[in-house]
Amino acid sequence: MTPTTRRALKVLAHVAALAGLYLVFSFALFLGLQVAPLYGNIGIAATVALAALYVYVGFIRK
């Protein structure tokens, strides 16, 4: 695999991870506003945990 291809796949993986985080956050807001505030709080906590995992795996651990 060439370095250019590897870099492109890394960028694509980061974009996909951010899109997934956005979807999880949006669903958590939906749960909190439309279903029950407790579910929204749980969803926001899950979003924060996933964001922390993304930062750890994507940037800190090499």
C-alpha positions as CSV (number, residue, x, y, z in Angstrom):
1,M,0.0,0.0,0.0
2,T,1.4,3.3,-1.0
3,P,1.8,6.1,1.6
4,T,-0.8,8.2,-0.3
5,T,-3.4,5.5,-0.2
6,R,-2.7,4.9,3.5
7,R,-3.1,8.6,4.3
8,A,-6.3,8.7,2.2
9,L,-7.7,5.7,4.2
10,K,-6.8,7.4,7.5
11,V,-8.6,10.6,6.5
12,L,-11.6,8.5,5.4
13,A,-11.7,6.6,8.7
14,H,-11.6,9.9,10.6
15,V,-14.5,11.3,8.5
16,A,-16.5,8.2,9.1
17,A,-15.8,8.2,12.8
18,L,-16.9,11.9,13.1
19,A,-20.0,11.2,11.0
20,G,-20.8,8.3,13.4
21,L,-20.3,10.5,16.4
22,Y,-22.6,13.1,14.9
23,L,-25.3,10.5,14.3
24,V,-25.0,9.2,17.9
25,F,-25.2,12.7,19.3
26,S,-28.3,13.5,17.1
27,F,-30.0,10.4,18.3
28,A,-29.2,11.2,21.9
29,L,-30.7,14.6,21.5
30,F,-33.8,13.0,19.9
31,L,-34.1,10.7,22.8
32,G,-33.8,13.5,25.3
33,L,-36.2,15.9,23.7
34,Q,-38.8,13.5,22.3
35,V,-38.8,10.4,24.5
36,A,-37.5,11.0,28.0
37,P,-34.8,13.2,29.5
38,L,-33.1,10.3,31.2
39,Y,-32.6,8.5,27.9
40,G,-31.1,11.7,26.5
41,N,-28.7,12.0,29.4
42,I,-27.6,8.3,29.0
43,G,-27.2,9.0,25.2
44,I,-25.0,12.1,25.9
45,A,-22.9,10.1,28.3
46,A,-22.5,7.4,25.7
47,T,-21.5,10.1,23.1
48,V,-18.9,11.5,25.4
49,A,-17.5,8.0,26.0
50,L,-17.3,7.3,22.3
51,A,-15.7,10.6,21.6
52,A,-13.1,9.9,24.3
53,L,-12.5,6.5,22.8
54,Y,-12.1,8.1,19.3
55,V,-9.5,10.6,20.6
56,Y,-7.6,7.8,22.4
57,V,-7.5,5.4,19.5
58,G,-7.2,8.0,16.8
59,F,-4.6,10.4,18.2
60,I,-3.1,9.3,21.5
61,R,-2.3,5.6,20.9
62,K,0.0,5.1,18.0
